[in-house]
Amino acid sequence: MVRHIVFWNFLEELSEAERAEAGAKMKALLEPIKELVPGAVEIQVVQNQLASSNRDIALISTFETVEALDVVYSGDFSASDKGIEFAKAMMDQGADVFFGDASAVDSGARQAIDEANAASGDGTADVNKNYASVANTDGVTYKTVEVNGEYYMPLAINWFGSQPNSVTDLLTTTLSNSSDLAAAGMVIRSTTGDFTLLQGNIYREASYGYEGTPTYGMYNLATGWPSAVYDQSYNWSLDPKYFPYSSNKVLDEYDKAFPYDQKAEKLSYEEAVEASGDKLGMDYLSMAMIFNATTEDEYNHWWMGYIERWNELMPDIPLYSNYYYDVYNAKIENFETSPFFDQDRAILYANVKGF
């Protein structure tokens, strides 16, 4: 047996409650991966075990052999060969889901997976050929079907909506139970619960009620414009040093073929479209929107390209919008809000009549 230990300290500014919450989340996310790691005997996350310790949390892993540890541990974000080894070992064990990041290790893993899919004869992964829907609240299991040698996965969407929520009620009536949806060959199966459980399933957080298996592909939530500057730069980066700060934690395949280089010539939108073969990825678009655009019109071109690509990858459907009203004493002057300038800012520039 081989034991591998990694220690961390939390940021000093975190409170005890925040440290406990972060530790619980790490434990919930890391310990279940034992079932996906060949040769892993035990994976354990421990926190605050010794009062005398100068470390906050530890990941303690036990492997059957040194070779088993060597397969899964790269020690270097640029070690694509380890990614290839890791993916092949997982596929040999029958794994059909692989979670990666935007590093070269992940690129190696993707290479091995692509090669395995190509070797299957038609480029269709076995996991997609054998797909069967889960959480079948309508009592029907939808499966992949073969038509004339091509494989079609079912358009069966599991939706989680929070309750009580008038928007969830409206969507149930106008969307999931719509005859138009059925006519298009789609089905949406709904599950409802409180907002905490919804967050648990989005973030896969056990302490919020997540049961360990990704089940839902649709949620209804609200969003807004928190800033007058729409800046998504670095949120799609393939660079390992930026990836931990990304709010998206995903990558766009187009960015591998045509990556954004801050040191290179700043192309216009039209030039970049031509140079990429009209295949600009999310990282390139989000970075160029901020660093290439020098006029409002140029920014708008990049922004539109970003929104179009985002909706190709994962459609966002705006279903409704709210009207907001400011109600305040008539003695207050110069209190002017906007979608980008809310009340807590506007009040700083307001005054009472006569003062």
VOLUMMAR-290993 format. One line per 2 residues: number of its first residue (from 1); their letters; for each residue x, y, z of C-alpha. Coordinates in nm, 4 decimals, always signed. Layout:
N
NUM = A = X,Y,Z  ...
! end
This chain:
355
1 = MV = +0.0000,+0.0000,+0.0000  +0.1141,+0.3556,-0.0764
3 = RH = -0.0172,+0.6589,+0.1096  -0.0191,+1.0045,-0.0521
5 = IV = -0.0915,+1.3152,+0.1601  -0.1576,+1.6745,+0.0526
7 = FW = -0.2018,+1.9603,+0.3035  -0.3651,+2.3012,+0.2560
9 = NF = -0.4307,+2.6151,+0.4555  -0.7397,+2.8301,+0.4009
11 = LE = -0.7127,+3.2020,+0.3375  -0.6568,+3.3852,+0.6652
13 = EL = -0.9559,+3.6136,+0.6106  -1.2040,+3.3229,+0.6154
15 = SE = -1.4126,+3.2909,+0.9303  -1.4369,+2.9626,+1.1213
17 = AE = -1.7826,+2.9040,+0.9736  -1.6553,+2.9679,+0.6203
19 = RA = -1.3620,+2.7319,+0.6763  -1.5951,+2.4611,+0.8011
21 = EA = -1.8230,+2.5078,+0.4997  -1.5302,+2.4988,+0.2540
23 = GA = -1.3921,+2.1864,+0.4216  -1.7280,+2.0135,+0.4006
25 = KM = -1.7535,+2.0978,+0.0316  -1.4030,+1.9617,-0.0393
27 = KA = -1.4915,+1.6424,+0.1454  -1.8161,+1.5996,-0.0496
29 = LL = -1.6460,+1.6552,-0.3851  -1.3207,+1.4639,-0.3362
31 = EP = -1.4032,+1.1497,-0.1397  -1.6472,+1.0011,-0.3977
33 = IK = -1.3826,+1.0044,-0.6742  -1.2285,+0.6895,-0.5231
35 = EL = -1.4705,+0.4871,-0.7338  -1.3321,+0.6488,-1.0493
37 = VP = -0.9607,+0.6136,-0.9721  -0.8061,+0.2741,-1.0606
39 = GA = -0.6002,+0.1319,-0.7738  -0.7380,+0.3720,-0.5120
41 = VE = -0.8110,+0.2008,-0.1810  -0.9217,+0.5018,+0.0210
43 = IQ = -0.9551,+0.8772,-0.0308  -1.0208,+1.0772,+0.2826
45 = VV = -1.0460,+1.4505,+0.3552  -0.9767,+1.5453,+0.7182
47 = QN = -0.9997,+1.8845,+0.8849  -0.8828,+2.0118,+1.2245
49 = QL = -0.7761,+1.6692,+1.3482  -0.5011,+1.8048,+1.5744
51 = AS = -0.5112,+2.1308,+1.7669  -0.1317,+2.1565,+1.7336
53 = SN = -0.1346,+2.1245,+1.3534  -0.0219,+2.4180,+1.1372
55 = RD = -0.2377,+2.2993,+0.8452  -0.6153,+2.3357,+0.8096
57 = IA = -0.7113,+2.0414,+0.5910  -0.5560,+1.7314,+0.4394
59 = LI = -0.6292,+1.4933,+0.1530  -0.5088,+1.1438,+0.2495
61 = ST = -0.5144,+0.8863,-0.0292  -0.4177,+0.5199,-0.0169
63 = FE = -0.3257,+0.3301,-0.3343  -0.2600,-0.0378,-0.3958
65 = TV = +0.0790,+0.0226,-0.5595  +0.3268,+0.2953,-0.6525
67 = EA = +0.2264,+0.2375,-1.0147  -0.1375,+0.3136,-0.9336
69 = LD = -0.0360,+0.6458,-0.7773  +0.1912,+0.7221,-1.0707
71 = VV = -0.0987,+0.6817,-1.3150  -0.3183,+0.9411,-1.1466
73 = YS = -0.0607,+1.1876,-1.0141  +0.1048,+1.4162,-1.2663
75 = GD = +0.2624,+1.6818,-1.0428  +0.2674,+1.9150,-1.3437
77 = FS = -0.0130,+2.0961,-1.5283  +0.1822,+2.0494,-1.8532
79 = AS = +0.2104,+1.6680,-1.8269  -0.0236,+1.5666,-2.1102
81 = DK = +0.1224,+1.2145,-2.1086  -0.0161,+1.1619,-1.7587
83 = GI = -0.3571,+1.2694,-1.8787  -0.3414,+1.0045,-2.1514
85 = EF = -0.2404,+0.7381,-1.8966  -0.5105,+0.8434,-1.6539
87 = AK = -0.7897,+0.8373,-1.9140  -0.6844,+0.4995,-2.0552
89 = AM = -0.6725,+0.3486,-1.7063  -1.0193,+0.4835,-1.6281
91 = MD = -1.1633,+0.3524,-1.9564  -1.0086,+0.0111,-1.8878
93 = QG = -1.2037,+0.0119,-1.5619  -1.5266,+0.0887,-1.7487
95 = AD = -1.5561,+0.4572,-1.6555  -1.7911,+0.6532,-1.8821
97 = VF = -1.7541,+1.0010,-1.7263  -1.4306,+1.1980,-1.7001
99 = FG = -1.4011,+1.5277,-1.5137  -1.1060,+1.7446,-1.6181
101 = DA = -0.9786,+2.0999,-1.6203  -0.8215,+2.3247,-1.8811
103 = SA = -0.4645,+2.2034,-1.8315  -0.2400,+1.9987,-2.0584
105 = VD = -0.3154,+1.6986,-1.8346  -0.6793,+1.7302,-1.9362
107 = SG = -0.5805,+1.7776,-2.3024  -0.3952,+1.4444,-2.2886
109 = AR = -0.6990,+1.2774,-2.1372  -0.9232,+1.4192,-2.4081
111 = QA = -0.6806,+1.2927,-2.6728  -0.7020,+0.9394,-2.5330
113 = ID = -1.0828,+0.9572,-2.5191  -1.1065,+1.0878,-2.8764
115 = EA = -0.8794,+0.8092,-2.9976  -1.0899,+0.5486,-2.8191
117 = NA = -1.4077,+0.6890,-2.9735  -1.2516,+0.6907,-3.3203
119 = AS = -1.1429,+0.3294,-3.2714  -1.5050,+0.2309,-3.2051
121 = GD = -1.5662,+0.2701,-3.5790  -1.8081,+0.5598,-3.6082
123 = GT = -1.6739,+0.8152,-3.3598  -1.9742,+0.7725,-3.1302
125 = AD = -1.8806,+0.6973,-2.7707  -2.0293,+0.3794,-2.6273
127 = VN = -2.1682,+0.5794,-2.3349  -2.3782,+0.7821,-2.5828
129 = KN = -2.4863,+0.4739,-2.7776  -2.6048,+0.3098,-2.4575
131 = YA = -2.7530,+0.6194,-2.2959  -3.0695,+0.5775,-2.0901
133 = SV = -3.2418,+0.8615,-1.9077  -3.2506,+0.8824,-1.5286
135 = AN = -3.4934,+1.0286,-1.2735  -3.7833,+0.9182,-1.4914
137 = TD = -4.0619,+1.0970,-1.3060  -4.3043,+1.0227,-1.5904
139 = GV = -4.2344,+0.6480,-1.5715  -4.0661,+0.6369,-1.9136
141 = TY = -3.6982,+0.5551,-1.9789  -3.5724,+0.7285,-2.2923
143 = KT = -3.2802,+0.5638,-2.4730  -3.0482,+0.6318,-2.7641
145 = VE = -3.1815,+0.4854,-3.0883  -3.0028,+0.3853,-3.4084
147 = VN = -3.1521,+0.5029,-3.7375  -2.9798,+0.4042,-4.0632
149 = GE = -2.6459,+0.3594,-3.8906  -2.6625,+0.6924,-3.7030
151 = YY = -2.7267,+0.7340,-3.3318  -2.9768,+0.9786,-3.1848
153 = MP = -2.9882,+1.0612,-2.8148  -3.3299,+1.1471,-2.6689
155 = LA = -3.4407,+1.5059,-2.6095  -3.5518,+1.4257,-2.2565
157 = IN = -3.4652,+1.7059,-2.0120  -3.4846,+1.6774,-1.6355
159 = WF = -3.5812,+2.0148,-1.4894  -3.5573,+2.1228,-1.1258
161 = GS = -3.7647,+2.4241,-1.0223  -3.7825,+2.5832,-0.6793
163 = QP = -4.1078,+2.6202,-0.4872  -4.2933,+2.8286,-0.3890
165 = NS = -4.2178,+3.0147,-0.7131  -4.4700,+3.1671,-0.9531
167 = VT = -4.2183,+3.1387,-1.2395  -4.1897,+2.7626,-1.1826
169 = DL = -4.5696,+2.7403,-1.1918  -4.5804,+2.9387,-1.5157
171 = LT = -4.3119,+2.7248,-1.6803  -4.4948,+2.4074,-1.5856
173 = TT = -4.8065,+2.5284,-1.7649  -4.6582,+2.7041,-2.0675
175 = LS = -4.3413,+2.5020,-2.1295  -4.3138,+2.1526,-1.9824
177 = NS = -4.6828,+2.0717,-2.0450  -4.6943,+2.2482,-2.3816
179 = SD = -4.8294,+2.0609,-2.6842  -4.5741,+2.2490,-2.8971
181 = LA = -4.2924,+2.0866,-2.6984  -4.4329,+1.7402,-2.7615
183 = AA = -4.4780,+1.8223,-3.1306  -4.1080,+1.9132,-3.1501
185 = GM = -4.0185,+1.5689,-3.0144  -3.9045,+1.6894,-2.6719
187 = VI = -4.0070,+1.6094,-2.3189  -3.9326,+1.8020,-1.9994
189 = RS = -3.9788,+1.6142,-1.6710  -4.0144,+1.8445,-1.3714
191 = TT = -3.9069,+1.8041,-1.0104  -3.9637,+2.0726,-0.7485
193 = GD = -3.8094,+2.1500,-0.4117  -3.6750,+2.4374,-0.2067
195 = FT = -3.4074,+2.6772,-0.3306  -3.1366,+2.5221,-0.1127
197 = LL = -3.1850,+2.1850,-0.2819  -3.1748,+2.3566,-0.6225
199 = QG = -2.8387,+2.5136,-0.5332  -2.7153,+2.1784,-0.4050
201 = NI = -2.7809,+2.0160,-0.7419  -2.6249,+2.3018,-0.9376
203 = YR = -2.3071,+2.3094,-0.7254  -2.3150,+1.9355,-0.6443
205 = EA = -2.2958,+2.0224,-0.2759  -2.3896,+1.7369,-0.0428
207 = SY = -2.4561,+1.9663,+0.2544  -2.7327,+2.1298,+0.0466
209 = GY = -2.9019,+1.7967,-0.0276  -2.7202,+1.6802,-0.3424
211 = EG = -2.7281,+1.2984,-0.3488  -2.4139,+1.2382,-0.5532
213 = TP = -2.5471,+1.1811,-0.9069  -2.5918,+1.4630,-1.1619
215 = TY = -2.9595,+1.4438,-1.2544  -3.0869,+1.7784,-1.3824
217 = GM = -2.9976,+1.9633,-1.7006  -3.2343,+2.2577,-1.6625
219 = YN = -3.2957,+2.5111,-1.3851  -3.4920,+2.8364,-1.3836
221 = LA = -3.3109,+3.1210,-1.2129  -3.2928,+3.4991,-1.2378
223 = TG = -3.0013,+3.7146,-1.3431  -2.9258,+4.0832,-1.3787
225 = WP = -2.6665,+4.3329,-1.4980  -2.4429,+4.3819,-1.1923
227 = SA = -2.2123,+4.6174,-1.3772  -2.2166,+4.8559,-1.6709
229 = VY = -1.9059,+4.6749,-1.8005  -1.9724,+4.3252,-1.9351
231 = DQ = -1.6338,+4.1688,-1.8667  -1.5966,+3.7899,-1.8946
233 = SY = -1.2215,+3.7925,-1.9617  -1.0218,+3.5076,-1.8025
235 = NW = -1.3427,+3.3154,-1.7265  -1.2792,+3.0749,-2.0150
237 = SL = -0.9000,+3.0606,-2.0020  -0.7108,+2.7447,-2.0954
239 = DP = -0.4105,+2.8732,-1.8995  -0.3715,+2.6735,-1.5730
241 = KY = -0.2663,+2.9802,-1.3751  -0.5999,+3.1502,-1.4502
243 = FP = -0.8231,+2.8445,-1.4442  -0.8758,+2.8358,-1.0626
245 = YS = -1.0252,+3.1862,-1.0833  -1.2646,+3.0995,-1.3658
247 = SN = -1.6304,+3.1065,-1.2747  -1.7143,+2.8730,-1.5619
249 = KV = -1.4623,+2.5875,-1.5117  -1.5163,+2.4734,-1.8708
251 = LD = -1.3360,+2.5242,-2.1993  -1.4318,+2.5740,-2.5625
253 = EY = -1.2720,+2.3386,-2.8163  -1.2398,+2.6259,-3.0665
255 = DK = -0.9876,+2.7938,-2.8334  -0.7467,+2.5017,-2.8692
257 = AF = -0.7213,+2.5503,-3.2460  -0.7172,+2.9320,-3.2336
259 = PY = -0.6075,+3.0482,-2.8850  -0.6002,+3.4069,-2.7687
261 = DQ = -0.2494,+3.5490,-2.7231  -0.2237,+3.8767,-2.5337
263 = KA = +0.1221,+3.9387,-2.6813  +0.0099,+3.8946,-3.0416
265 = EK = -0.1292,+4.1583,-3.2750  -0.4753,+4.2759,-3.1688
267 = LS = -0.7016,+4.1634,-3.4515  -1.0338,+4.3241,-3.5352
269 = YE = -1.3423,+4.1071,-3.5132  -1.3555,+4.0605,-3.8911
271 = EA = -0.9843,+3.9724,-3.9070  -1.0173,+3.7196,-3.6239
273 = VE = -1.3208,+3.5561,-3.7851  -1.1270,+3.5121,-4.1103
275 = AS = -0.8062,+3.3905,-3.9414  -0.9957,+3.1328,-3.7317
277 = GD = -1.2108,+3.0041,-4.0153  -1.5155,+3.1516,-3.8407
279 = KL = -1.4447,+2.9388,-3.5330  -1.3769,+3.1801,-3.2474
281 = GM = -1.3951,+3.0250,-2.9010  -1.5327,+3.1679,-2.5785
283 = DY = -1.1904,+3.2574,-2.4371  -1.0842,+3.4422,-2.7525
285 = LS = -1.4141,+3.6310,-2.7765  -1.4254,+3.7297,-2.4086
287 = MA = -1.0628,+3.8435,-2.4046  -1.0837,+4.0341,-2.7330
289 = MI = -1.4022,+4.2047,-2.6190  -1.1992,+4.3709,-2.3435
291 = FN = -0.8474,+4.3940,-2.4862  -0.8978,+4.4316,-2.8634
293 = AT = -1.1971,+4.6641,-2.8870  -1.1115,+5.0352,-2.8969
295 = TE = -1.4550,+5.1741,-2.9861  -1.8112,+5.1014,-2.8793
297 = DE = -1.8927,+4.9557,-3.2226  -1.5940,+4.7182,-3.2026
299 = YN = -1.6961,+4.6111,-2.8527  -2.0493,+4.5425,-2.9790
301 = HW = -1.9155,+4.3159,-3.2561  -1.7174,+4.1095,-3.0051
303 = WM = -2.0092,+4.1024,-2.7613  -2.2506,+3.9744,-3.0245
305 = GY = -2.0038,+3.7052,-3.1299  -1.9633,+3.6023,-2.7656
307 = IE = -2.3398,+3.5748,-2.7085  -2.3921,+3.3793,-3.0313
309 = RW = -2.1171,+3.1297,-2.9449  -2.2430,+3.0941,-2.5878
311 = NE = -2.5886,+3.0048,-2.7145  -2.4441,+2.7530,-2.9595
313 = LM = -2.2817,+2.5750,-2.6654  -2.5463,+2.6191,-2.3971
315 = PD = -2.8598,+2.8132,-2.4901  -2.9856,+3.0709,-2.2433
317 = IP = -3.3530,+3.1514,-2.2959  -3.4760,+3.4789,-2.1397
319 = LY = -3.8319,+3.4075,-2.0309  -3.9380,+3.7297,-1.8620
321 = SN = -3.8097,+4.0535,-1.7120  -3.9069,+4.2610,-1.4101
323 = YY = -4.0038,+4.6251,-1.3825  -3.8491,+4.8093,-1.0882
325 = YD = -3.9921,+5.1242,-0.9342  -3.8205,+5.3683,-0.6979
327 = VY = -4.0506,+5.5018,-0.4255  -3.9013,+5.7746,-0.2068
329 = NA = -3.9876,+6.0961,-0.0232  -4.0530,+6.3959,-0.2498
331 = KI = -3.8040,+6.5990,-0.0464  -3.5184,+6.3934,-0.1912
333 = EN = -3.3561,+6.5352,-0.5043  -3.1137,+6.3946,-0.7638
335 = FE = -3.1951,+6.0352,-0.6749  -3.1517,+5.8737,-1.0177
337 = TS = -3.1142,+5.5006,-1.0656  -3.0662,+5.2840,-1.3744
339 = PF = -3.0138,+4.9133,-1.4503  -2.6424,+4.9774,-1.3995
341 = FD = -2.6658,+5.2255,-1.1114  -2.8730,+5.0950,-0.8236
343 = QD = -3.0086,+5.2542,-0.5061  -2.7038,+5.2141,-0.2830
345 = RA = -2.4958,+5.4113,-0.5336  -2.7593,+5.6668,-0.6309
347 = IL = -2.8182,+5.7692,-0.2681  -2.4591,+5.8925,-0.2477
349 = YA = -2.5365,+6.1606,-0.5058  -2.8816,+6.2567,-0.3759
351 = NV = -2.9689,+6.5390,-0.1416  -3.2635,+6.6757,+0.0592
353 = KG = -3.4238,+6.9909,-0.0771  -3.2661,+7.3007,+0.0674
355 = F = -2.9481,+7.1180,+0.1720
! end
